[in-house]
Amino acid sequence: MLVKVKENSSQDQWAPLKSLVAGSLSGCITCLMFQPLDRVKTVMQIPRIHLEGKIPIFLSYSKYGIVNTVARIIKDEGFLSLWKGLTPSIYRQVPGSGLYFVSLHQIKSILRREPKFYENLFIGAVARSIVCTTMLPVTVIKARLESGQFVYKSVPDGFLTIWRSEGFKGLFSGCTATIARDAPFSGLFLMFYTQEKKLLSKVMDKNTAHIHFACGLIAGVLASFATHPADVIKTQIQLYPLHYQGTISCIKTVYQTFGLKGFTVGFFPRCLRRTLVTAMSWTIFEEVLKKFHINI
């Protein structure tokens, strides 16, 4: 009995580190696999702009669909350009995924019980808000590199360039919109995902990888649909930080120029990527944790 207590204590001690390793591994794999979809989404969300003095006149978003956008990128920049922005994605996704899953583990540890359905919404949102705020400068650099309108020699060079020209505000541009997009997404995803697993566990083995992936796909689509308008705003502010007074200003400009349709641009590639990335991340994460004999 004494040995068993010691083993459980040891497992609890190393659980956060194992969650960090499992989360970082899942982030690395999904980043390499799905970066092209993020690049396409960003390109589709770039409006054509005519500048009159210092006032931007937004004409229209890309008229190309996802297939034509991919073809145009490959034709103009080459096949490997679909992975433009990969380096900052890895900078963000690998430690970001690790930090997210560690945050989830720690928050759930504080509860000392299985969270209720609605509590997972709060847990997921808080964990993602921590990651969003911490990794935002890398997110800004990533969005700008994917757009093709900014040239940085490296992520550190991008950091220094933005700091010198735009200061602290530039590095954290789009912070409100990013949290408004990612926190609800993660909260809704975790709420739907855990509930789906509970329902499916009544009729089949909930610990199989294909069940994790299926639950992740459904939860990802629902969460993506609810949060996509914030993604459009986030992208605009991070690409054109000097053109807006803030989040409200950006929302008004997009609505006045494009109407409600403007908030749906790039939905399909984002939904496809975000859903696949999240479903794959959780599947890999849960499979790795099974090897570590940890439940989360």
Secondary structure, 3 states (H helix, E strand, C coil): CHHHHHHHHHHHHHHHHHHHHHHHHHHHHHHHHHHHHHHHHHHHCCCEEEEECCEEEEEECCCCCHHHHHHHHHHHHCHHHHHCCHHHHHHHHHHHHHHHHHHHHHHHHHHCCCCCCCHHHHHHHHHHHHHHHHHHHHHHHHHHHHHCCCCCCCHHHHHHHHHHHHHHHHHCCCHHHHHHHHHHHHHHHHHHHHHHHHHHHCCCCCCCHHHHHHHHHHHHHHHHHHHHHHHHHHHHHHHCHHHCCCHHHHHHHHHHHHHHHHHHCCHHHHHHHHHHHHHHHHHHHHHHHHHHCCCC
